[in-house]
Structure formats: structure tokens, C-alpha cells
Amino acid sequence: MEYQVLTPALVAEFEAVVGTQHVLTAHRVEADVYATYGRDHTEDLHFAPEVVVRPANAEEVSAIVRLCHEHRIPVTARGAGTGLSGGALPIHNGLVLSTERLNRILQIDERNLQATVEPGVVNEVFQNAVKEVGLFYPPDPASKGSCFLGGNLAHSSGGPKAVKYGTTRDYVLNLQVVLPTGEIIWTAANTLKNSTGYNLTQLMVGSEGTLGIITKVVFRLLPYPQHNILMLVPFRQEAQAAEAVSAVFRAGIVPSGMEFMEREAIAWSSDYLKIPLALPDDIMAHLLIELDGQDLEQLYKEAEQVYAVLEHYDVGEILLADTATQKEELWKIRRNIGNSVRYNSVYKEEDTVVPRAELPMLLKGVKEIGARYGFKSVCYGHAGDGNLHVNIIRGELTDEQWNVGLRQPITEIFELCVKLGGTISGEHGIGLVQKGYVGIALKEANLNLMRGIKQVFDPHGIMNPGKIF
């Protein structure tokens, strides 16, 4: 696909749509500010956009996209830049369309347990707003304090509570979308049931900005769970921690969170946050288990059942968090593992996922592959739904080993995932850095169908080019 270079005349047209102050170029703003629009949290990659445009509503998005369609300018939609697959990186330069000004909670419909929001709303801000009226939006990525809902939609993000409540896609009723031609559509209706035609809503969720730009979202909500119990369970063997996950579910318990952290993951994060945490020398891994609901007495009964399951494993002293502060600190440690790894080393994060009962085999395989190829990994993740984040640490690896030598072991990790019935991404998406591996998980027939869909939506190939395929 051939793209055109931006001209001063076209930049002037963008300015006429959104105002001069919302059209950013390299010579207009400080270098470090402008550079942020060319990177995200994926490794150390950076691609400089030719221009950044910050529209304020769907009509402005439509006008900008229409101009780009007419002039063959690549468009990369961007949220908060917390992605881990390079999905928001403008690898063909062109125009970055920032959704930071599309940041309004338009309506919270308490009668129907729904809310209408724009994509630039921060996840946690939205969660807190609906909580104030007794409602609950469960999807809670580790970066919930900074990530935008639009980015969550782009990748169908999950988070700890996905194990009980599902991922972002499970809460989307309807979307307003600007198509690559500039046309504005709604994908469905604000109803819990809808069997009217193809499901364009779910097609857009997880499409990583390659089919259009989401400008409004209608979410379904739940009543807020009034009580929760949180326990930190230390294991003397990593494999047993992974095995216990499936055992808890087989006992009839569905936790609202079930997180795996190997020793180094929890140690690095607690040190990074300066939160003291006792880690006996013989403890190799932890599970962070949360139960929630409306009936505290029932939760204590479920906790007793969890304890009964854990009696069959070699565990240390279980910590039952007894204050809101202690619960907050434990969750803070879990949510900051990624930041602590980033603080300690350059790394590559692989977002593996398998059926939860296969988690022990995945963990064992990852460590065996690392030993064969000479790299260290720090593993953690959403054990309750089989989603293991494998952080490969650069350490002393040479440039050649890091940039080329890791391709084969990463391939083997993904092949193992597929062999175990899983796939190569649970919540981070394919984006840029995983697209070379997508053929491991998807057959050519699947990919051709996806390419065909992309062609129908985006005949000029301007929307987030170079991603997924």
C-alpha cells in the first residue's frame, strides 16, 4: 500500500476542523511531549508521527478521517499509550488521532444498568463513577488508573476480574464508530438481546483500530458487590500453585480474582513499591485469591472451601487481608509487577493463554525453553483464566541474541500454547510485535477471511496499517 506525505495545505485543513492548538507537529511542541505520541509500553519502540490531531467529538473525527481517506494518509488511533503489543505505534508515520479529548461520561442509566461513554475516559474514573450509584463495571486491567476505555475495547482487555465476570467485550452493547470513509454508524442497539444481522459490535471489539474509530460506547453494568475477601497464598512449589487453580474451580468456587505470581515477580514489585512483604526462602510462588458478592457470611463459607482445597498442597502461612488498606496494598503489588519488571530490566512480554487446567504444563514448558536458550523469565498473570504473562528479561543477552535469537524460543512458547489448546494472546492483542507469530494460532483460511473483512471496511488500508497481519 502506498501512502501520501502530509502537505502544509492538508495540515491547514486539519486545523480548520479541530483548531490550531489541537494539531501538533514536531516543531510546535517540546520534543519529549511530541515523542510520547510515537511510543507506548511495548519494549523500547518508537515511531514518530508526521502530525498528531486531537478531535473533540465524532463529527471532528469523521472530518479528519475523511480527509485522510481521500489523501491516502495512514491513521493510527491512540488512547493513553499503555498498550503492550505496539498496537498504537504509527509505524507508517502519518497521522496519530488521539482520543484524549473524547473523555466524557455521557450518561449513567441506573434504570437499565447501562452507561454511555466516550473512548478517552480512564477505566478507573469510569469504574468509580458508576460505583457511586451502586453499579459495577468489572473489566480492570493492571493499568486501569491510566488506560482509556477505547484502548480496552481495541484489545478486549481483561484484568483480574475477568475470571468471574469476563473481559471488556462481555460488557459492550453498542458502539458509535467512524468508518475509514468518514461515515458514522451505530453497530447495534442498546439491548441485552440482539439477533439482527451480523454482530458488528463484537467485530469492532478487539479489532485494534484497523476497521474504524470508536467514538461512543454503551456498556452494560452490574450491581456493585458489597463484600470481598482477599487471601495471599504462598506455595513452596510453582507447579503446585498452578495446579491449585483448577482445583479451586473443581470444588465449585468461582473467585472474582485468582492471580499467579512467581517469587521474583512479587519480590520485585514489593521492593519497587517499598511495601514490606515477608518472603521466606522456601516460598517459590503465590496465588492472590479474591472472593466477592453481596452476602459476607456466604463468602466466608466459600473461603473455608478454598482453605480445604489448599490443604492438599505444600503451602506456607496464608495471609487473610483484614483491612481495606492491606487489601489495597496486595492488589497494588500485583498490579505493579509490570512496572517493576520495566524498572529492573529491558524485557519482552508475551501474553500467553491456555485452558486453566493446562497452566502447570505451560509454566513448566516456559521455564524449560528459557533454560535451553539461556534466558531468564519472570512469570505472573491471571491464573484463573489461564492467562500467563511471560516477561523475558534481557539481562546479559547481546543485541543479536535479543533482537534475533529470541524469535525461535518465543515461537516454541506460542507453539506450546496452541498445543495445549490455547493461543498467543489473551488480552494484549497482536498489534505489531506479535503479528509475525499469528500464523501459529490461526490458519491461512482464518487470516484470509480477516484480510477480506479489512478490505471491505478499509479499501485504502489507512486504518492502523501494518498491525495484526
PATOR-881232 format. One record per residue (C-alpha): x, y, z. Coordinates in pm, whole numbers, plus 50000, padded with zeros to 5 digits. Each point is the difference from the previous one (the first is absolute). Layout:
REM PATOR-881232
{c1->X	c2->Y	c3->Z}
...
REM end
This chain:
REM PATOR-881232
{c1->50000	c2->50000	c3->50000}
{c1->50137	c2->50341	c3->49902}
{c1->49931	c2->50295	c3->50226}
{c1->50029	c2->50370	c3->49932}
{c1->50215	c2->50249	c3->50191}
{c1->49820	c2->50262	c3->50202}
{c1->50005	c2->50347	c3->49845}
{c1->49971	c2->50338	c3->50176}
{c1->49668	c2->50049	c3->49819}
{c1->49859	c2->49679	c3->50149}
{c1->50127	c2->50093	c3->50347}
{c1->49813	c2->50329	c3->49959}
{c1->49683	c2->49804	c3->49923}
{c1->50045	c2->49802	c3->50322}
{c1->50039	c2->50329	c3->50188}
{c1->49675	c2->50126	c3->49850}
{c1->49824	c2->49696	c3->50148}
{c1->50142	c2->49984	c3->50354}
{c1->50179	c2->50332	c3->50053}
{c1->50370	c2->50079	c3->49968}
{c1->50072	c2->49919	c3->50366}
{c1->49885	c2->49641	c3->49945}
{c1->50220	c2->49927	c3->49700}
{c1->50349	c2->49914	c3->50123}
{c1->50315	c2->49974	c3->49791}
{c1->50361	c2->49941	c3->50102}
{c1->50098	c2->50367	c3->49971}
{c1->49701	c2->50129	c3->50202}
{c1->50038	c2->49812	c3->50329}
{c1->50285	c2->49889	c3->50222}
{c1->50184	c2->49698	c3->49865}
{c1->49931	c2->49775	c3->50300}
{c1->49628	c2->50083	c3->49994}
{c1->49973	c2->49928	c3->49629}
{c1->50200	c2->49680	c3->50037}
{c1->49740	c2->49853	c3->50237}
{c1->49758	c2->49970	c3->49707}
{c1->50243	c2->49765	c3->49826}
{c1->50047	c2->49747	c3->50278}
{c1->49801	c2->49787	c3->50242}
{c1->50099	c2->49747	c3->50269}
{c1->50126	c2->49748	c3->49744}
{c1->50371	c2->49940	c3->50056}
{c1->50204	c2->50299	c3->49883}
{c1->49838	c2->50063	c3->49659}
{c1->49938	c2->50348	c3->49856}
{c1->49854	c2->50124	c3->49671}
{c1->49955	c2->50372	c3->49943}
{c1->49664	c2->50116	c3->49857}
{c1->49995	c2->50275	c3->49740}
{c1->49713	c2->50169	c3->50181}
{c1->49784	c2->49946	c3->50310}
{c1->49636	c2->50106	c3->49992}
{c1->49778	c2->50022	c3->50310}
{c1->49631	c2->50009	c3->49901}
{c1->49726	c2->50071	c3->50255}
{c1->49701	c2->49809	c3->49858}
{c1->49886	c2->49747	c3->49742}
{c1->49937	c2->50267	c3->49738}
{c1->50358	c2->50125	c3->50024}
{c1->50131	c2->49644	c3->49986}
{c1->49788	c2->49943	c3->49691}
{c1->50133	c2->50309	c3->49824}
{c1->50363	c2->49911	c3->50078}
{c1->49963	c2->49637	c3->49891}
{c1->49820	c2->50101	c3->49681}
{c1->50289	c2->50227	c3->49905}
{c1->50249	c2->49722	c3->50070}
{c1->49794	c2->49758	c3->49791}
{c1->49992	c2->50242	c3->49708}
{c1->50374	c2->50077	c3->50019}
{c1->50123	c2->49647	c3->50092}
{c1->50145	c2->50102	c3->50337}
{c1->50052	c2->49718	c3->50254}
{c1->49804	c2->50050	c3->50324}
{c1->50098	c2->49850	c3->50334}
{c1->49741	c2->50046	c3->50275}
{c1->50154	c2->50043	c3->50343}
{c1->49872	c2->49987	c3->50354}
{c1->50220	c2->50032	c3->50308}
{c1->50294	c2->49809	c3->49853}
{c1->50003	c2->49721	c3->50259}
{c1->49986	c2->49719	c3->49742}
{c1->50247	c2->49712	c3->49999}
{c1->49979	c2->49876	c3->49641}
{c1->50096	c2->50315	c3->49809}
{c1->49643	c2->50043	c3->49881}
{c1->50003	c2->50381	c3->50030}
{c1->50340	c2->50057	c3->49839}
{c1->49990	c2->50200	c3->49672}
{c1->50239	c2->49773	c3->49813}
{c1->49918	c2->50170	c3->49669}
{c1->50027	c2->50344	c3->50162}
{c1->49700	c2->50191	c3->49862}
{c1->49735	c2->50127	c3->50239}
{c1->49947	c2->49902	c3->50363}
{c1->49640	c2->50061	c3->50102}
{c1->50002	c2->50047	c3->50376}
{c1->49675	c2->49934	c3->50187}
{c1->50108	c2->50190	c3->50312}
{c1->49731	c2->50270	c3->49955}
{c1->49723	c2->49743	c3->49951}
{c1->49987	c2->49956	c3->50375}
{c1->49641	c2->50045	c3->50113}
{c1->49769	c2->49766	c3->50190}
{c1->49685	c2->50095	c3->49811}
{c1->49737	c2->49808	c3->50196}
{c1->49966	c2->49750	c3->50282}
{c1->49661	c2->49834	c3->49958}
{c1->49922	c2->49854	c3->50344}
{c1->49661	c2->49867	c3->49888}
{c1->50145	c2->49781	c3->49727}
{c1->50346	c2->49943	c3->50154}
{c1->50176	c2->50158	c3->49703}
{c1->50242	c2->50284	c3->49936}
{c1->50099	c2->50195	c3->49690}
{c1->50358	c2->50126	c3->49991}
{c1->50267	c2->50128	c3->49764}
{c1->50320	c2->49801	c3->49932}
{c1->50237	c2->50243	c3->50173}
{c1->49853	c2->49936	c3->50347}
{c1->50250	c2->49837	c3->50237}
{c1->49888	c2->49653	c3->50108}
{c1->50023	c2->50067	c3->50375}
{c1->49824	c2->50336	c3->49969}
{c1->49708	c2->49820	c3->49835}
{c1->50002	c2->49722	c3->50261}
{c1->49988	c2->50256	c3->50281}
{c1->49722	c2->50200	c3->49837}
{c1->49767	c2->49703	c3->49967}
{c1->50096	c2->49872	c3->50348}
{c1->49866	c2->50327	c3->50146}
{c1->49652	c2->49896	c3->49890}
{c1->50040	c2->49638	c3->50111}
{c1->50098	c2->49857	c3->49661}
{c1->50297	c2->49797	c3->49884}
{c1->50214	c2->49992	c3->49685}
{c1->50226	c2->49695	c3->50054}
{c1->50279	c2->50012	c3->49734}
{c1->50307	c2->50123	c3->50189}
{c1->50335	c2->49984	c3->49816}
{c1->50314	c2->50051	c3->50209}
{c1->50029	c2->50348	c3->49848}
{c1->49640	c2->50091	c3->50090}
{c1->50114	c2->50321	c3->50167}
{c1->50128	c2->50138	c3->49669}
{c1->49874	c2->49793	c3->49705}
{c1->49710	c2->50125	c3->49787}
{c1->49684	c2->49801	c3->49938}
{c1->50060	c2->50032	c3->49626}
{c1->50327	c2->49812	c3->50029}
{c1->49827	c2->49736	c3->50214}
{c1->49747	c2->49957	c3->49719}
{c1->50273	c2->49982	c3->49735}
{c1->50149	c2->49692	c3->50169}
{c1->49700	c2->49871	c3->50197}
{c1->50210	c2->50045	c3->50311}
{c1->49944	c2->49779	c3->50300}
{c1->50160	c2->50034	c3->50341}
{c1->49967	c2->49808	c3->50327}
{c1->49620	c2->50002	c3->50015}
{c1->49966	c2->49841	c3->49655}
{c1->50012	c2->49659	c3->50166}
{c1->49652	c2->50052	c3->50147}
{c1->49852	c2->50284	c3->49799}
{c1->50153	c2->49977	c3->49651}
{c1->50198	c2->50247	c3->49790}
{c1->49917	c2->50336	c3->49845}
{c1->49809	c2->49845	c3->49708}
{c1->49748	c2->49846	c3->50242}
{c1->49876	c2->50345	c3->50107}
{c1->49959	c2->50173	c3->49664}
{c1->49644	c2->50046	c3->49872}
{c1->50047	c2->50256	c3->49725}
{c1->50272	c2->50211	c3->49839}
{c1->50010	c2->50321	c3->49804}
{c1->50274	c2->49956	c3->49740}
{c1->50158	c2->50225	c3->49741}
{c1->50078	c2->49786	c3->49698}
{c1->50315	c2->50058	c3->49790}
{c1->49789	c2->50192	c3->49747}
{c1->49887	c2->50241	c3->50272}
{c1->49647	c2->49859	c3->50022}
{c1->49860	c2->49977	c3->50356}
{c1->49800	c2->49690	c3->50097}
{c1->49859	c2->49828	c3->50308}
{c1->50079	c2->49629	c3->50002}
{c1->49697	c2->49864	c3->50188}
{c1->49732	c2->50106	c3->50253}
{c1->50005	c2->50070	c3->50374}
{c1->49840	c2->49667	c3->50079}
{c1->50114	c2->49687	c3->50181}
{c1->49876	c2->49784	c3->49712}
{c1->50070	c2->50065	c3->49635}
{c1->49977	c2->49748	c3->49716}
{c1->49966	c2->50257	c3->49722}
{c1->50263	c2->49935	c3->49737}
{c1->50374	c2->49949	c3->50042}
{c1->50151	c2->50096	c3->50334}
{c1->50192	c2->50311	c3->49897}
{c1->50042	c2->50099	c3->50365}
{c1->50212	c2->49698	c3->50086}
{c1->50184	c2->50031	c3->49670}
{c1->50115	c2->50347	c3->50102}
{c1->50101	c2->49892	c3->50353}
{c1->50351	c2->49859	c3->49975}
{c1->50058	c2->50132	c3->49645}
{c1->50289	c2->50220	c3->50124}
{c1->49896	c2->50313	c3->49810}
{c1->50033	c2->49830	c3->49660}
{c1->49631	c2->50026	c3->49901}
{c1->49889	c2->50337	c3->50135}
{c1->50014	c2->50236	c3->50296}
{c1->49762	c2->49957	c3->50294}
{c1->49855	c2->50333	c3->50115}
{c1->49725	c2->49891	c3->50245}
{c1->49938	c2->49683	c3->50199}
{c1->49689	c2->49866	c3->50171}
{c1->50102	c2->49764	c3->50281}
{c1->49782	c2->49772	c3->50205}
{c1->50062	c2->50011	c3->50375}
{c1->49943	c2->49779	c3->50305}
{c1->49899	c2->50070	c3->50361}
{c1->50313	c2->50074	c3->50202}
{c1->50112	c2->49706	c3->50222}
{c1->49994	c2->50129	c3->50356}
{c1->50252	c2->49763	c3->50160}
{c1->50327	c2->49829	c3->49915}
{c1->50258	c2->49773	c3->50161}
{c1->50363	c2->50003	c3->49888}
{c1->50266	c2->49744	c3->50084}
{c1->50366	c2->49967	c3->49901}
{c1->50104	c2->49636	c3->49981}
{c1->50374	c2->49908	c3->49996}
{c1->50110	c2->49676	c3->49830}
{c1->50328	c2->49819	c3->50034}
{c1->49975	c2->49874	c3->49643}
{c1->49900	c2->50206	c3->49696}
{c1->49836	c2->49702	c3->49836}
{c1->49772	c2->49945	c3->50297}
{c1->49887	c2->50362	c3->49992}
{c1->49900	c2->49949	c3->49638}
{c1->49830	c2->49667	c3->50076}
{c1->49797	c2->50146	c3->50287}
{c1->49827	c2->50242	c3->49764}
{c1->49794	c2->49735	c3->49823}
{c1->49938	c2->49818	c3->50329}
{c1->49827	c2->50304	c3->50151}
{c1->49759	c2->50019	c3->49706}
{c1->49934	c2->49626	c3->50010}
{c1->49897	c2->50048	c3->50363}
{c1->49719	c2->50226	c3->49879}
{c1->50157	c2->50336	c3->50084}
{c1->50021	c2->50282	c3->49743}
{c1->50234	c2->50269	c3->50138}
{c1->49970	c2->50359	c3->49883}
{c1->50379	c2->50004	c3->49970}
{c1->50262	c2->49726	c3->49989}
{c1->50348	c2->50128	c3->49923}
{c1->50326	c2->49806	c3->49970}
{c1->50331	c2->50162	c3->50094}
{c1->50329	c2->49817	c3->50000}
{c1->50247	c2->50096	c3->50271}
{c1->50200	c2->50254	c3->49802}
{c1->49686	c2->50173	c3->49871}
{c1->49857	c2->50071	c3->50344}
{c1->50345	c2->50081	c3->50145}
{c1->50084	c2->50253	c3->49729}
{c1->49662	c2->50170	c3->50031}
{c1->50001	c2->50028	c3->50380}
{c1->50355	c2->50141	c3->49987}
{c1->49903	c2->50241	c3->49720}
{c1->49705	c2->50129	c3->50205}
{c1->50188	c2->49992	c3->50332}
{c1->49721	c2->49788	c3->50148}
{c1->50150	c2->49752	c3->50251}
{c1->49902	c2->49639	c3->49934}
{c1->50139	c2->49693	c3->50176}
{c1->50141	c2->49752	c3->49747}
{c1->50143	c2->49689	c3->50168}
{c1->50285	c2->49837	c3->49810}
{c1->49799	c2->49686	c3->49922}
{c1->49705	c2->50182	c3->49840}
{c1->50013	c2->49985	c3->49619}
{c1->49661	c2->50141	c3->49893}
{c1->49677	c2->50157	c3->50122}
{c1->49634	c2->49999	c3->49907}
{c1->49798	c2->50313	c3->50077}
{c1->49641	c2->49881	c3->50038}
{c1->49701	c2->50233	c3->50030}
{c1->49637	c2->49906	c3->50067}
{c1->49723	c2->50256	c3->49966}
{c1->49623	c2->50024	c3->50026}
{c1->49705	c2->50148	c3->50188}
{c1->49994	c2->49756	c3->50297}
{c1->50306	c2->50011	c3->50228}
{c1->49899	c2->49684	c3->50187}
{c1->49985	c2->49809	c3->49673}
{c1->50344	c2->50133	c3->49904}
{c1->50150	c2->49866	c3->50323}
{c1->49852	c2->49658	c3->49920}
{c1->50161	c2->50015	c3->49657}
{c1->50330	c2->50104	c3->50158}
{c1->49984	c2->49691	c3->50224}
{c1->49953	c2->49787	c3->49689}
{c1->50306	c2->50162	c3->49843}
{c1->50202	c2->49925	c3->50315}
{c1->49885	c2->49637	c3->49979}
{c1->50131	c2->49978	c3->49642}
{c1->50333	c2->50159	c3->50096}
{c1->50056	c2->49740	c3->50274}
{c1->50096	c2->49758	c3->49725}
{c1->50298	c2->50215	c3->49896}
{c1->50332	c2->50098	c3->50156}
{c1->49913	c2->50355	c3->50102}
{c1->50145	c2->50239	c3->50255}
{c1->49808	c2->50230	c3->50232}
{c1->49697	c2->50143	c3->49818}
{c1->49948	c2->50372	c3->50042}
{c1->49634	c2->50103	c3->50028}
{c1->49986	c2->50375	c3->49941}
{c1->49795	c2->50145	c3->50284}
{c1->49996	c2->50371	c3->49914}
{c1->49919	c2->50204	c3->49693}
{c1->50357	c2->50138	c3->50008}
{c1->50153	c2->49653	c3->50001}
{c1->49778	c2->49893	c3->49708}
{c1->50096	c2->50312	c3->49808}
{c1->50372	c2->49937	c3->50058}
{c1->49979	c2->49638	c3->49882}
{c1->49817	c2->50100	c3->49683}
{c1->50246	c2->50284	c3->49948}
{c1->50287	c2->49752	c3->50013}
{c1->49829	c2->49779	c3->49743}
{c1->49911	c2->50289	c3->49767}
{c1->50352	c2->50142	c3->50005}
{c1->50191	c2->49686	c3->49906}
{c1->50024	c2->50122	c3->49641}
{c1->50133	c2->50338	c3->50114}
{c1->50252	c2->49834	c3->50229}
{c1->50126	c2->49776	c3->49720}
{c1->50033	c2->50307	c3->49776}
{c1->50191	c2->50175	c3->50281}
{c1->50242	c2->49708	c3->50042}
{c1->50074	c2->49910	c3->49640}
{c1->49923	c2->50033	c3->49632}
{c1->49755	c2->49719	c3->49930}
{c1->49762	c2->49840	c3->49751}
{c1->49657	c2->49905	c3->50129}
{c1->49815	c2->49708	c3->49842}
{c1->49627	c2->49978	c3->50078}
{c1->49942	c2->49624	c3->49999}
{c1->49668	c2->49831	c3->50077}
{c1->49889	c2->49637	c3->50034}
{c1->49704	c2->49819	c3->50158}
{c1->50055	c2->50047	c3->50374}
{c1->50064	c2->49630	c3->50074}
{c1->50295	c2->50013	c3->49757}
{c1->50172	c2->50284	c3->50186}
{c1->50251	c2->49771	c3->50179}
{c1->50116	c2->49859	c3->49665}
{c1->50031	c2->50348	c3->49851}
{c1->50205	c2->50129	c3->50294}
{c1->50224	c2->49692	c3->49993}
{c1->50050	c2->50035	c3->49625}
{c1->50087	c2->50370	c3->50018}
{c1->50270	c2->49932	c3->50258}
{c1->50141	c2->49708	c3->49800}
{c1->50016	c2->50210	c3->49683}
{c1->50172	c2->50281	c3->50190}
{c1->50258	c2->49758	c3->50138}
{c1->50075	c2->49861	c3->49652}
{c1->50042	c2->50342	c3->49840}
{c1->50173	c2->50171	c3->50291}
{c1->49749	c2->50266	c3->50105}
{c1->49829	c2->50078	c3->50328}
{c1->49626	c2->50066	c3->50025}
{c1->49776	c2->50151	c3->50266}
{c1->49650	c2->49852	c3->49983}
{c1->49673	c2->50120	c3->50146}
{c1->49644	c2->50046	c3->49886}
{c1->49632	c2->49922	c3->50017}
{c1->50025	c2->49636	c3->50102}
{c1->49625	c2->49961	c3->50037}
{c1->49951	c2->50032	c3->49626}
{c1->50329	c2->49841	c3->49892}
{c1->50159	c2->50331	c3->49896}
{c1->50373	c2->49998	c3->50081}
{c1->50217	c2->50307	c3->49931}
{c1->50352	c2->49883	c3->49915}
{c1->50252	c2->50282	c3->50045}
{c1->50327	c2->49910	c3->49828}
{c1->50282	c2->50191	c3->50170}
{c1->50280	c2->50135	c3->49782}
{c1->50266	c2->49978	c3->50269}
{c1->50336	c2->49928	c3->49834}
{c1->49862	c2->49901	c3->49659}
{c1->50181	c2->50156	c3->49705}
{c1->49823	c2->50211	c3->49737}
{c1->50006	c2->49701	c3->49765}
{c1->49854	c2->49767	c3->50263}
{c1->49736	c2->50256	c3->50100}
{c1->49888	c2->50115	c3->49656}
{c1->50037	c2->49676	c3->49804}
{c1->50082	c2->49709	c3->50229}
{c1->49676	c2->50019	c3->50198}
{c1->49777	c2->49945	c3->49698}
{c1->50034	c2->49623	c3->50013}
{c1->49935	c2->49955	c3->50375}
{c1->49702	c2->50238	c3->49983}
{c1->49869	c2->49796	c3->49708}
{c1->50037	c2->49685	c3->50211}
{c1->49813	c2->50161	c3->50291}
{c1->49710	c2->50090	c3->49771}
{c1->50002	c2->49656	c3->49838}
{c1->49974	c2->49851	c3->50348}
{c1->49702	c2->50225	c3->50077}
{c1->49817	c2->49882	c3->49687}
{c1->50090	c2->49636	c3->50068}
{c1->49844	c2->50037	c3->50346}
{c1->49680	c2->50140	c3->49848}
{c1->50083	c2->50368	c3->50048}
{c1->50110	c2->50290	c3->49784}
{c1->50264	c2->50272	c3->49976}
{c1->49819	c2->50291	c3->50168}
{c1->49736	c2->50013	c3->50270}
{c1->49961	c2->50375	c3->50043}
{c1->50293	c2->50200	c3->49856}
{c1->49911	c2->49949	c3->49635}
{c1->50217	c2->49924	c3->49698}
{c1->50091	c2->50353	c3->49895}
{c1->50352	c2->50036	c3->49865}
{c1->50222	c2->49775	c3->50207}
{c1->49792	c2->49680	c3->49981}
{c1->49891	c2->50015	c3->49637}
{c1->50294	c2->49787	c3->49887}
{c1->49869	c2->49718	c3->50217}
{c1->49629	c2->50021	c3->49918}
{c1->50026	c2->49712	c3->49751}
{c1->50077	c2->49767	c3->50292}
{c1->49651	c2->50055	c3->50140}
{c1->49794	c2->50071	c3->49687}
{c1->49977	c2->49805	c3->49676}
{c1->50043	c2->50178	c3->49668}
{c1->49626	c2->49961	c3->49936}
{c1->49928	c2->50196	c3->50319}
{c1->50250	c2->50269	c3->49909}
{c1->49860	c2->50033	c3->49648}
{c1->49651	c2->50055	c3->50141}
{c1->50139	c2->50271	c3->50227}
{c1->50188	c2->50164	c3->49714}
{c1->49678	c2->49998	c3->49801}
{c1->49810	c2->50169	c3->50281}
{c1->50277	c2->50259	c3->50027}
{c1->49973	c2->50069	c3->49625}
{c1->49622	c2->50053	c3->50020}
{c1->50029	c2->50246	c3->50288}
{c1->50321	c2->50171	c3->49894}
{c1->50061	c2->49972	c3->49622}
{c1->50290	c2->50246	c3->50006}
{c1->50165	c2->49832	c3->50298}
{c1->50041	c2->50320	c3->50200}
{c1->49879	c2->49878	c3->50341}
{c1->50288	c2->49896	c3->50226}
{c1->50193	c2->49840	c3->49713}
{c1->50261	c2->49736	c3->50068}
{c1->49822	c2->49848	c3->50302}
{c1->49869	c2->49646	c3->50059}
{c1->50081	c2->49866	c3->49648}
REM end
